[in-house]
Amino acid sequence: MKGHSHITKSEIDMFKLLDSVRDRSSGGIAIFVGTVRDRNEGRGVSGLTYETYRKMAERKMIDIEKSAASKFPVKRIAAVHRYGKLKVGDVSVAVAVSCEHRADAFDACRYVIDEIKSLVPLWKKETLRSGEERWVEGKWQ
């Protein structure tokens, strides 16, 4: 299994992500793309700020890759999460997984994004349209 996961302040290049998981023996690539939405809990959102301890976050993402590869027949994995200020519509996280069969690719992709949301040290602050800022309760432990 070959992995390419990292944390970045730059925009996520979806074509580069897709290319990084292509594999001649894979019949399926599953991709999850998370974007900044304009509402949360009934309130208008104008943007998000993600903060992280980058070194620890990248180590966790590599651990998640290894865990996924031990549970699913993964050929390649790439996961990227942004930090810094993001606008509504920006891609905040993307995961791509290639496997020989599509069902495994879907299952592994869901596993990876769920693990990122619960294990990677990323903190999210919403900026509401009113100008108020608030930290969003996450699943990170």
N, C-alpha and C positions, 0 to 999 in steps of 0.2 A: 504494500500500500504506500502510495506517495501522497504527502500532504503539503498544503500551501496556506495554512491559516495564519492570520495576523490581525493586528489592530492598526488603524491608520487615521490620520487627520484628513487625508485626501478623499476626493470622490471615489466611489467604488466603480471600477471599470468592469461592467458585466461581461463584455466580450473576452477580456483577459481572464476573468474568473472561469468562464465556460471553457476556454482553450486549455486552462491549467488542469482540467479534469478529463479531457478527452483521452481515450484509451482504445486501442484497436480491438481489444477483447471485451469491451463493454458494449452492451446492447441498449443500455439505458443511462441517461443522466437526469437526475432530479435537481431542481433549483428552487430555493426559497429566497424571496426578496422581501425584506421588511422595510417599510417606508414610514416617514413621519406623517401622521394623519392630522387633520385640522380640528378634531374634537376628541375629548377624553372625558369620560364621566359627565357628559352633558354640557361641558364647557368648551368654548372656542379656544383653540391652540394656534399660536402663530409660529412657534418653533420649539426646539429642544436643545439642551446642552448636555452632552455626555461627558462625564469625568471618569477616569480610570487610573489604576496603577498599572501602566502599560506592560512592564516586565512580567508581573504576576499574571496579568490577563492573557498574554501570549503563551505563557507556560500552561495555563489552564486550557487554552484552546488546543494546544498540541496534545495534552492529556486526553481531551475529548476526542480528537482524531484517533488516537491509539485505542481508546475504549470502543469507539464505533467500529474500528477495524477488527477488534476481537469479537464483536457481537454480530457483524454483518459481513458478507463477502465483498468488501469494498475494494475497488481498484485504485481510485484516487478521491481525495477530499480537498476542498478549499473552502475556508470560511473567513470572512472579513467583517470586522465591526468597526464603525467609525467612532471617533470621539471629537469633542469640540462642539461648536455651534452648527446646528442644522436647521434648514427651513422646511416648511410643509412641502411634502412631495419628494424630499431628498431620500435616497436609499441610506438607511442606517446600518443594515446588516444584510449579508447575503451568504448563502451556503449552497455549494454545488457538490454532488456526490455521483460518481460513476460506478456502476456495477454491471455484471454480466446480464442481469435481468432487471426489468423496470420495478417490480414489486420490492426487491431488495433496495434499489436506489431510493424509492419513496420512503421506505421504512428508515433507512439510515439517515436520510436528509432530515426527517422529522426528529429523530433521536438527537442529531447534532444541534439543531436549533433549540430544542427543548433544554438540552444540557447547557448550551451557551447562556440561555436566559436564567438558568438556576445556579450556575457555578462560576461564571466569569465575573470578576469584580468590575462592574460598570455601574455608574450611578447616573440617573436621568433626572434632569430638572426641566420642567415645562415652563415656557413663557406663554401666558394666556393672552388673549387679545386685549384684555383689560390692562395689560402691562404687568400684572402680578406674576411673580415667579414662585413655583412650588416644586419641592422634591417629590418624585413619584415613587411610591412604595414598590420595591422590586421583589423578585424571588430569590435574588442572590443570597447565599448563606455565608 
